[in-house]
Amino acid sequence: MNYNKKSIEDIEVAGKRVLCRCDFNVPTKDGKITSDKRIVAALPTIQYLIAHKAKVILCSHMGKPKGEWKPELSLKVVAARLTELLGQEVIMAADVAGDDAKAKAAALREGQVMLLENTRYIKGETKNDPQLSKDLASLADVFVNDAFGTAHRAHSSTAGVADYLPAVCGYLVQKEVSIMGKALANPERPFVAILGGAKVSDKLNVINNLLEKVDTLIIGGGMAYTFLAAKGYAVGKSLLDEEKVAYCKEMMDKAAAKGVKLLLPTDVVVADAFPSPIDGPIEVSTVAADAIPADKMGLDIGEATCQTFAAAVKAAKTVVWNGPMGVFENPTLAKGTIAMAQALADSQAVTIVGGGDSAAACEQLGFADKITHISTGGGASLEFLEGLELPGIACLEDK
């Protein structure tokens, strides 16, 4: 995939109607937004378009209405918050690409902003229906994709519309593509990748792809126990993907053949069972990775492993991290994940954190401003690491 894409700065937007796909899939409770982080993240692109006299038409999905008009998933709350943040009215369309959207788009003046209703209210959106793509395209002269979180989906509003309009990226997507693209295509070395999370099966292709690129691959989290089993260790009641033990052996052999260091936990924090409630107090002990008792479950990496992993990060010039080292929602089992976040924060390297739990950990711990880049899309950043083509990026014009 070519990562060198045209952005909003590479085209003329003055006087043009610009359809901008954002990620306004924000969490709400009782009709109120509980975190406006994604809305704030979209502001630089929107403000650039306003300042350069575009007629701005924003669109996004929210939740999974599955083609039904569900009032609790209306983007009206987003329009209200955007109005406050931009200091100007954001006009709300009553539909997605119907008569009201068309009339309001046609009446837009330079510097004005409108927002279409939830794109997933229309069944064809997730099927990349050409008719919906055409209807959306008919509202505008130019398409801007600034929603990296949905760039791995070939939907009408993320990719289909680019069949009918010139298409470029906004600042959010540009940052994702340039930083992550460079890290994968031409990293400063040593290049270290840290993978965590529960299941090996979620990251099969990521592991395989990263072994072609990295100098060191660190494996923690629940997925580490299948690797430990592949080394012949007993893992007690720990999470084990029996069907993937052979695959893990294959990956360890591949790493050895390529001269890639593959680091696994040497000690683990164990308990009788998975904590319930998840954040409740729990009794734990630390054991060697090759001496997990039959009645215990590994739930975090141990202190010695934290030090080994942190030392590898310290020596790196590029670090990519995706997935926690343990059940970090529980304070007793968060030490491994905190140690990784701390190691990245202290590092002089280019540090990239894939979305999801590892991003949440960095933000909760107050390390976000010390990380080079925290991805806005969990699923999209994983597919990026797999080396897959992302439809919402591939459809944009190359520089």
N, C-alpha and C positions, 0 to 999 in steps of 0.2 A: 504494500500500500504506500502511495506517495503521501508523505506527511507535510509537504510544502503546499499549503492551500491558500487561495486568495481570502483576504479578510475584508471587513467593512471599509478599511482604509484604502483598499485597492480599487474601489469602484466609486462612481459618482452616485450619491444618494439624494442630492438636493432636488426637491420637487417631486420625488418618486414615492410611490406607495411601496413600503417595505414590509413584507410579511416576516416576522421574526419569531422563530420557534424557541421558546424558553422552557426552563424546567421549574414550573410553579407547583409541582406536586408536593405541597407543604402539609405538615401535620396539623390537624384541627381538632378541637374539642368543644362541644356545645356551640358549634357555629363560630368559634374564634380560632385564629391562627396561634398555635403554640410555639412555633419557631419560624421566623421570616428569613432565615439564613439564605435560602435559595432565591428569594425575591431580591434581597440585598445584593447577592452575587451577580444578578442580571443587570443591575443598574448601570455599570460602566458602558455596556453596549447600547442600552436604551438612551442614556444621556448623550452618547456620541451621535446617535441618529437624530435626536431632537436638535442638538446644537448645529448639526449639518443640514437642517431644514428638510428632513425626510417626513413623510406622512406615515406614522408608525402603527402597524397592525400586529399586535402580539397574540400568540396562541400557545396553548399548553394543554396537557392532560392533568387530571387530578384523580387519584385513586383508581378503582377498577369498576366503573359503572356498567361495563360490558354492553354498550349500545343502548342503555336506558337513561332517561332523564331523571337523575336522582338529585333532588334539591340540595341534599347535604354535601354533594360534591360539585356544587356550582362554583365558578371562579369569581363570583361577585365579591367574596371576602378579599380575594387577591387584588381586584380592581380598587377596592377601598384602601387597602394598605399601600398600593402603588401610588395612589392619589396623594397620600400623606408623604411618602418618601420622595416623590418627584416634585411636590409642591405645585402640581397642576392637575386638572381633572383628567382621569383616565375613563374614557367613554366605554361603557359596557354594552356589547352586542347581546341580543336576546337569543341568538342561535350561533351555529358554528360557521356555516358558509351559505346560509339561507338568505331570505329577502332582507331581514333586518341588518345582517352583517354587510350585505352588498350595498344597501342604502347608506349605512354609516361610513363604510370605506370610501364610497364615491364622494361623500360630503367632507371628508377629512381635509384639513388645511395643513400647510407646512408647520412642523413642530408639534402637531397634535398627536395624541396617543389613544388608541382604542384596544380593547381586549376582546377576543372571541370567546364564546362559551367553551366549556370542557370538550376538547376534540374527541374524547372517547365516549361522548354521548352518541356519536354516530358509529354504527356497527362497522362500517367500512374502514374506519381509521386503522385498526390493528391488522386488517387484512391488506393494507396498502391498496385500497380500491382506487382504480384510475379515475373514476368519476369524481370521488371526493377530492383526490389530488388536483384534478382540473378545476373543480369548484373553488378550492382554496387558492389556487394559482390565479384564478380570474379576479381575485380581490386586489392583486398587487402587481408590481413591475419587477420586483427583485425579491429573492428569498435569502434569509439569513438564518443559519442554524447556530443557536447558542445553548443548546441543551445536550451536553455531553452525556448526562445520565441516561438518555434514551437513544444515544447514537448507535447502539448495537441492535436497535430495532428497525426493521424496514417497514415503517408505518407511513401513512399518507402525509402526515404533517412533519415527519422527520427526514424522509427521503423521496417519497413519491412526487411531491410538489416540485422537486428539482428537475423532473422530466420536462417541466413546462416553463420554468423561469431560470434566469441566471442565478446561481447559488454560491454563496460565500459563507465564511464563518464569522461569528462574533468573537469578542475578546475571551470569553470563558473557554470555548472550544479551541480557539487558537492557542491558548496557554497549555491546555491539556495535550494537544497534538504536538506542539513544538517541544515541550519538556519531556513528555513520555516517549514521543517518537524518537527524539535524539538519544534518550537513555537506552532505548532498545536497539536503535540502528547504529549508533556510533558513541558508545559510552566512554567516559574517562575511566581508566582502570587503575586499581582493581575494582571490578564490578561485583557487588554482593547483592543477592536477592534473599529475602526472608519470607518464607511462607508459613502461615499458621492456619487456624480454623479447624473445623471438626473433621471433615471427610476428605480422604485422598481422592475419591471419585469426583469431587467438585473441581479438583485442580490437576487432573491427569494431564491434560494437554498443556497446561501452564508449566508444569514441572519439565515435561519433555522439551518444550520450546526454550525455557530458560537455560537448560543444560547446554544448549547450542550457543549461548551468549555470555553466561556469567563466569567469573573466576571462582566464586564460592556460592554454594546454595545452602541456606540454613533452613532446616525443617523443625517446626515446633507445633504446639497445639495438639488437638486430638489426632490429626493425621500422622503425627510422629510415631504413634504406637504400632501402626501397620508396618512402618519401616523397621522399628525395633523387632517386631515379630519376624520380619524378613531376614534379620540378622541372626535369628534363632533364639531370641530372648523370649521368656514367658512374660506376658503383659498383664496377668491377673484379670480383673474385670474392666480394664481400660477399653476405650473405644477401639474396635478392631474391625477392619474391612477385610474379612478372610479372602474374598474373591480377588483382592488387589495385592496380596502378599507377593505373588509371582511378579506382578508389575513393578512393585517396589524393588525387588531384587534386580530386575532388568535395569531400572533407573540407577541403582547403586553401581552396577557394572558399567553402565554408560558413562557415569561421572568418572569412574576410575579410568576408563579408556580415553576419555577426553582430558584427563588431568584437572578436572573440576573438583575442588574440595567440597564434599557433602557433609555438613555438620548436623549431627543428631544429638538429642539430649543425652548427657552422661549421668544426670541425676534428675529425679522427678519428685514432685510433691503429690502424695497419695492420701486418699481418704477411703472410708468404708463404702461410700456411695456418692452419687451426684448430689450436690447440695439442694435441699428443698426445705424452705423456700430458697430461691436462687441466691438471695443476698443475706441469708441467715448465717449465724455463727457455725463454724464447722471445725472439727478436730482433724488435724493433718500431721503427717510426718514426712520426712524426706528420705528417699532410698536411692541406691544406685539403679541406673536404668536397666541393668541386667539382673536385678534382684527385687523385682516388684512382687510382693506377696500375692498368692492366689486369690485372697479375699479382698484385695484392695484395688482401687481405681486411680490411675494417673490423671491428675487434673490441672497441673501446671508444671513448668520447668523449674528445676532446683537452682540453688545459689551458684554452684560451680558452673552449670550450663549457662546461666545468665552472664557470668564473667567471660566464658569462652565466646559466646555469641557477640557480646559487647566489644570484645577485642577485635573480632573480625570486622565489625562495623567501623571501629576506630581506624583500621588500616585501609578502609575503602575510599575510593574517589567518587563512586556512584552507588547509591543504595536504593533498592526498591523493596517496600514492605507491604505485604497483603495478608491479613489474618492474625488474630491474637494468639498468644503463646499458651493461654489457659482459659479457664472460666472467669474472665476478667470482671464480669458483673458482680462477682463475689469478692469483697475486699481481701479475704484470706488467700484467694487464688489469683490475684491480679498482679502479683510481684513480677512474674516473668514478662508480662505485657508492659508493665511500667518500666522495667529495666530496658526493654527494646526501645520504647518511646524516648527514654532518657538518653540512650546511646545515640539515637538519631539526632536528638536535640543538641547533643554535645559535639556532633560530628562536623568536620569542615567540608564533608562531601556534598555532592548534589543528592538530596534526600527526597524520595518520592513515596508517598503513602497512598496506596489504593484505597478506594472508598470503604464504606461499611464499618465494621467493628474497630479496625486499626485506626481509621480516621477519627472515630468517636473517642477512642482512648486518648489520642494526641490532644484532641480538643478539651476533653474533660480534665486532663492533667495540666492544661495551660501551656502545652508545648507547640501549639499550632504555628505560632509566629516564628519558631525556630526551625521549621521544616521548609525546605525549598518549595515543595508543592504537595498539597493534599487534594487528591482527585475528588471531583464532585459526583462521580458515578461508580458505584461498586461493581455492578455487572459489566458495564462498559469497560472499566479499567481491567477487569479480569480477562475479557476477550482480547483487549489490547495486548496483555501479557502473553496470551496464547498465540499471538501473531495473526489473529483473524482480521479480516477486512470488516470495518464497521460501516454499515450502509449509510448512516447519517453523516459520515465523514467522506466516504468514497464518492458520494454524489456531488461534492463541492468542487468548484473549478480549481485546477492546479495553477500555481503561479507560473 
